[in-house]
């Protein structure tokens, strides 16, 4: 049975935002994928959507893309985290 959090949110995108919020450093896509238990390609699709909405930004360092929350992303992640904690 789904928990209340899953009823209101798509789990993986919400967990990616929460993971980025918990660790304020820029992160690698593969690391985020492992943290939220999804494939790298699924994580990339989610991150591209989040970028389109202005919630994350990609920073290219050589061949590697780092992901970080924007200010808007910080606010959304904080709101999601509050709602998640309300059900725990």
Residue pairs with C-beta under 8 A, 6 or more apart in sequence:
3 87
4 87
5 11
5 14
5 83
5 84
5 87
8 83
9 80
9 83
12 36
12 38
12 42
12 43
12 46
13 46
13 49
13 50
14 80
14 84
15 35
15 36
16 32
16 36
16 43
16 46
16 47
16 50
17 50
17 55
17 56
17 69
17 73
17 76
17 77
17 80
18 77
18 80
18 81
18 84
19 27
19 32
19 35
19 36
20 27
20 32
20 56
20 67
20 68
20 69
20 73
20 77
21 69
21 74
21 77
21 78
21 81
24 68
24 69
25 68
26 59
26 66
26 67
26 68
27 66
27 67
27 68
28 64
28 65
28 66
28 67
29 40
29 43
29 44
29 47
29 65
29 67
30 40
30 43
32 43
32 47
32 67
33 39
33 40
33 42
33 43
36 43
38 46
47 56
47 58
47 67
50 56
50 73
51 57
51 58
54 70
54 72
54 73
55 69
55 70
55 72
55 73
55 76
55 77
56 67
56 68
56 69
56 70
56 73
57 67
57 68
57 69
57 70
58 65
58 66
58 67
59 65
59 66
59 67
59 68
60 66
69 77
